[in-house]
Amino acid sequence: MAKQTINVGTLANDGTGDTLRTAFTKINQNFTELYNDDAADFDGSYNSLTNKPTLFSGSYNDLTNKPTIPELVTNTHGGSATIVVGQQDATRDNLSIRIVDDAGSLQVQFKYSDATNNISFTAFGTANVFNGSTVLAANNTTWTTTHILSTVGSVATVVFSDISFHKIYRVTVIARNMPGVGVAGDAYCVIEELK
């Protein structure tokens, strides 16, 4: 049935429109058609709809125009090494770590000999000698002290990144033996490259 429109006349109360009975009959027939169509055409289920959108499955692979996800962050372990005062340093790429005797304590030092990139580093822990981050120029061949470890088990942690962020390293040094008479002093050192 086509929609039935109530004739309201030309002017109010001019007697040219539908009577009340005719008007309410049209109203009832319009509502009856709506209710009957709902009952016959739609059962309330999403699947009964036509022209419905495809629901998202929740899988990233089902997205369209999705961005490329960069490679996941992974750590490559440079291995742990024992570094010994005056005898053995730890090296990864252009980053070198050493310890030196400081009147019975251990100074943790580094140099970063990349010829093109400045290096930024942040020292962590109570034994560090820097507040905040520090930037050193490229091709730094001078040893720079980051921490002074005064007891066995003291820990130095330093995060290094070249300014272009091509390389990020986390270095952990743990004092193993303090220098003294007949003892050079040594520490464990782990260099991780964070990609």
C-alpha positions as CSV (number, residue, x, y, z in Angstrom):
1,M,0.0,0.0,0.0
2,A,1.2,3.5,-0.7
3,K,1.4,6.0,2.1
4,Q,-1.9,7.6,2.8
5,T,-1.8,11.3,3.4
6,I,-4.4,13.0,5.4
7,N,-6.1,15.9,3.6
8,V,-6.0,18.8,6.0
9,G,-8.0,21.2,3.7
10,T,-7.0,24.6,2.4
11,L,-7.7,26.6,5.5
12,A,-8.3,25.6,9.1
13,N,-11.9,24.4,9.7
14,D,-13.0,25.2,6.1
15,G,-14.6,21.7,5.8
16,T,-12.5,20.7,2.7
17,G,-10.2,18.2,4.4
18,D,-10.7,14.6,5.5
19,T,-13.2,14.0,8.3
20,L,-11.8,12.9,11.7
21,R,-12.9,9.3,11.0
22,T,-11.2,9.3,7.5
23,A,-8.0,10.9,8.9
24,F,-7.7,8.4,11.8
25,T,-8.5,5.5,9.4
26,K,-5.5,6.6,7.2
27,I,-3.3,6.9,10.3
28,N,-4.3,3.4,11.5
29,Q,-3.7,1.9,8.0
30,N,-0.3,3.6,7.8
31,F,0.7,2.2,11.2
32,T,-0.6,-1.3,10.4
33,E,1.5,-1.4,7.2
34,L,4.6,-0.3,9.2
35,Y,4.1,-2.9,11.9
36,N,3.2,-5.7,9.4
37,D,6.3,-4.9,7.3
38,D,8.5,-5.0,10.4
39,A,7.1,-8.4,11.4
40,A,7.5,-9.8,7.9
41,D,10.7,-8.2,6.7
42,F,12.9,-7.9,9.8
43,D,13.3,-10.4,12.6
44,G,15.7,-8.2,14.6
45,S,18.8,-10.2,13.5
46,Y,21.8,-8.3,12.0
47,N,22.0,-11.0,9.3
48,S,18.5,-10.2,8.1
49,L,19.5,-6.7,7.1
50,T,20.3,-5.8,3.5
51,N,23.1,-3.5,2.4
52,K,24.8,-4.0,5.8
53,P,28.5,-3.2,6.3
54,T,31.0,-5.9,6.9
55,L,31.8,-6.2,10.6
56,F,35.4,-5.9,11.6
57,S,36.8,-9.3,12.7
58,G,39.3,-7.7,15.1
59,S,42.2,-8.9,13.1
60,Y,44.8,-6.4,11.9
61,N,45.1,-8.4,8.6
62,D,41.4,-7.6,7.8
63,L,42.0,-3.9,7.8
64,T,42.2,-1.9,4.6
65,N,44.6,1.0,4.1
66,K,46.5,-0.2,7.1
67,P,49.9,1.3,8.0
68,T,53.1,-0.7,7.7
69,I,54.1,-1.9,11.2
70,P,57.8,-1.4,11.7
71,E,60.0,-4.3,12.7
72,L,59.4,-5.3,16.3
73,V,61.9,-4.0,18.9
74,T,64.5,-6.6,19.6
75,N,67.6,-6.6,21.7
76,T,70.7,-8.1,20.3
77,H,73.0,-9.2,23.1
78,G,76.6,-8.3,22.7
79,G,77.5,-10.9,25.2
80,S,78.7,-10.4,28.7
81,A,82.4,-10.0,29.3
82,T,84.6,-9.5,32.3
83,I,86.4,-6.2,32.0
84,V,89.7,-5.8,33.9
85,V,91.4,-2.6,34.9
86,G,94.2,-1.9,32.4
87,Q,93.8,-5.2,30.7
88,Q,90.5,-5.8,28.9
89,D,87.7,-3.6,27.6
90,A,84.3,-4.4,26.2
91,T,83.5,-3.3,22.7
92,R,80.4,-3.3,20.5
93,D,80.5,-1.5,17.1
94,N,82.0,1.9,17.8
95,L,81.3,1.8,21.5
96,S,84.0,0.8,24.0
97,I,83.6,0.4,27.8
98,R,86.5,0.2,30.3
99,I,87.1,0.5,34.0
100,V,90.0,2.2,35.6
101,D,91.3,2.2,39.2
102,D,90.2,5.3,41.1
103,A,91.8,5.0,44.6
104,G,90.2,1.6,45.3
105,S,87.0,2.3,43.4
106,L,86.2,1.6,39.7
107,Q,85.6,4.4,37.2
108,V,83.3,3.2,34.4
109,Q,84.4,5.0,31.2
110,F,83.4,4.9,27.5
111,K,84.3,6.3,24.1
112,Y,82.2,6.2,20.9
113,S,84.4,6.6,17.8
114,D,81.7,7.0,15.1
115,A,83.1,9.5,12.6
116,T,79.7,11.0,11.6
117,N,77.2,10.8,14.5
118,N,77.2,12.7,17.8
119,I,76.4,10.5,20.8
120,S,73.9,11.2,23.6
121,F,74.1,9.2,26.8
122,T,72.1,9.1,30.0
123,A,73.7,7.6,33.2
124,F,71.4,5.9,35.7
125,G,71.9,4.9,39.4
126,T,73.3,6.5,42.5
127,A,77.0,6.1,41.4
128,N,76.6,8.2,38.2
129,V,78.6,11.4,37.8
130,F,76.1,13.1,35.4
131,N,72.7,14.7,35.9
132,G,70.5,14.1,33.0
133,S,71.7,13.4,29.5
134,T,74.9,14.6,27.9
135,V,75.8,14.9,24.2
136,L,79.4,14.4,22.9
137,A,80.6,15.2,19.4
138,A,81.2,12.6,16.7
139,N,84.5,10.7,16.6
140,N,85.0,11.0,20.3
141,T,88.3,9.3,21.1
142,T,88.5,10.7,24.7
143,W,87.4,8.3,27.5
144,T,84.5,9.8,29.5
145,T,83.7,8.7,33.0
146,T,80.0,7.9,33.7
147,H,80.1,6.2,37.1
148,I,82.3,5.6,40.1
149,L,81.6,2.1,41.6
150,S,82.9,1.9,45.2
151,T,81.7,-1.5,46.4
152,V,81.4,-5.0,45.0
153,G,78.0,-5.4,43.4
154,S,77.6,-1.7,42.6
155,V,75.8,-1.3,39.2
156,A,76.3,1.3,36.5
157,T,73.7,1.5,33.7
158,V,74.1,3.8,30.7
159,V,71.9,4.2,27.6
160,F,73.7,5.5,24.5
161,S,72.1,6.7,21.3
162,D,73.7,8.3,18.3
163,I,71.8,11.5,17.5
164,S,70.3,10.1,14.3
165,F,69.0,7.1,16.4
166,H,70.6,4.5,14.1
167,K,72.0,2.8,17.1
168,I,70.8,2.6,20.7
169,Y,72.8,0.7,23.3
170,R,72.1,-0.2,27.0
171,V,75.3,-0.9,29.0
172,T,75.3,-2.5,32.4
173,V,78.5,-2.8,34.4
174,I,78.6,-4.6,37.8
175,A,81.6,-4.4,40.0
176,R,83.0,-7.8,40.8
177,N,86.4,-7.2,42.5
178,M,87.5,-3.8,43.7
179,P,91.1,-2.8,42.9
180,G,93.6,-3.2,45.7
181,V,97.1,-4.5,46.5
182,G,97.8,-7.2,44.0
183,V,94.3,-7.1,42.5
184,A,93.6,-5.2,39.3
185,G,89.9,-4.9,39.9
186,D,87.3,-6.2,37.4
187,A,83.6,-6.1,36.6
188,Y,81.0,-7.8,34.5
189,C,79.8,-5.8,31.4
190,V,76.8,-6.4,29.2
191,I,76.3,-4.3,26.0
192,E,72.9,-4.7,24.4
193,E,72.0,-3.1,21.1
194,L,68.3,-1.9,21.2
195,K,66.8,-1.8,17.7
